Amino acid sequence: MQKEKYVHLTNAEWEEISRWLANKQSHVEIAKHLGRNPGTISREIKRNSGKTGYRAFSASKRAQVAASSMRKGKSKLSRSARLCAYVRRSLDKEWSPGKCQS
């Protein structure tokens, strides 16, 4: 059995989560309403709840920041051309981290 591809929450879904939470609905009820897994809703609420509770606007901003940093790359190699060149040269010589240990 193949897993279904994950589809990120939409702005409309963030708004719905916020509204349903304001109406004291459970994670399971929200998940059924949105056709989502309850774990997805639970993680979303935990990840994006602040001191004042869950806010759809904050959730969407955090998602935009996370998505943009993924596109730009978070690794040291993507930020340092010099380091990237060194790693490429080392790999061309078939070096490995295990060979660097004494």
C-alpha positions in Angstrom: 0.0 0.0 0.0 1.4 3.4 -1.0 1.3 6.4 1.3 -0.5 9.4 0.1 1.6 12.4 -0.6 1.3 15.0 2.2 -0.5 18.2 1.2 0.4 21.2 3.3 -2.3 23.1 5.2 -3.9 26.0 3.3 -4.7 29.5 4.5 -8.3 28.5 4.6 -7.5 25.5 6.8 -5.5 27.6 9.2 -8.5 29.9 9.5 -10.8 27.0 10.1 -8.5 25.6 12.8 -8.5 28.9 14.5 -12.3 29.3 14.4 -12.9 25.8 15.6 -10.5 26.2 18.5 -12.2 29.4 19.5 -15.5 27.4 19.6 -13.8 24.9 22.0 -13.8 22.0 19.4 -11.4 19.1 19.8 -8.5 18.2 17.6 -10.4 15.1 16.4 -13.5 17.2 15.5 -11.4 19.7 13.6 -9.6 16.9 11.8 -12.9 15.3 10.7 -14.2 18.6 9.5 -11.1 19.3 7.4 -10.6 15.7 6.2 -7.2 15.5 7.9 -5.4 13.2 10.2 -5.9 14.2 13.9 -2.1 14.0 14.4 -1.6 16.6 11.7 -4.0 19.0 13.5 -2.5 18.3 16.9 1.1 19.0 15.6 -0.1 22.1 13.8 -1.7 23.5 17.0 1.3 22.6 19.2 3.8 24.1 16.6 1.9 27.3 16.1 0.3 28.1 19.5 1.8 31.1 21.3 1.0 32.8 24.6 -2.4 33.9 23.2 -3.2 30.6 21.7 -3.4 29.5 18.1 -3.5 32.2 15.5 -3.9 31.5 11.8 -1.9 34.5 10.7 1.1 33.5 12.8 0.8 29.9 11.5 0.9 31.1 7.9 3.9 33.5 8.6 5.9 30.6 10.2 5.1 28.4 7.2 6.2 31.0 4.8 9.5 31.5 6.6 10.1 27.7 6.8 9.3 27.3 3.1 11.6 30.1 2.0 14.5 28.8 4.1 14.0 25.4 2.6 14.2 26.9 -0.9 17.3 28.9 -0.1 19.0 26.0 1.7 19.9 25.8 5.3 23.1 23.8 5.0 26.5 25.2 5.5 27.5 24.0 2.0 24.8 26.1 0.4 26.0 29.2 2.3 29.8 28.8 1.8 31.2 28.5 -1.7 34.6 27.9 -0.3 33.5 25.0 1.9 31.5 23.5 -0.9 34.5 23.6 -3.2 36.6 21.9 -0.5 34.0 19.1 0.0 33.8 18.6 -3.8 37.6 18.3 -4.1 37.7 15.9 -1.2 35.0 13.7 -2.6 36.8 13.7 -6.0 39.8 12.3 -4.1 37.4 9.7 -2.6 38.0 11.0 0.9 35.5 10.1 3.5 35.0 11.3 7.1 36.1 7.9 8.3 39.5 8.4 6.7 40.0 11.6 8.6 40.1 9.9 12.0 43.4 8.8 13.5 
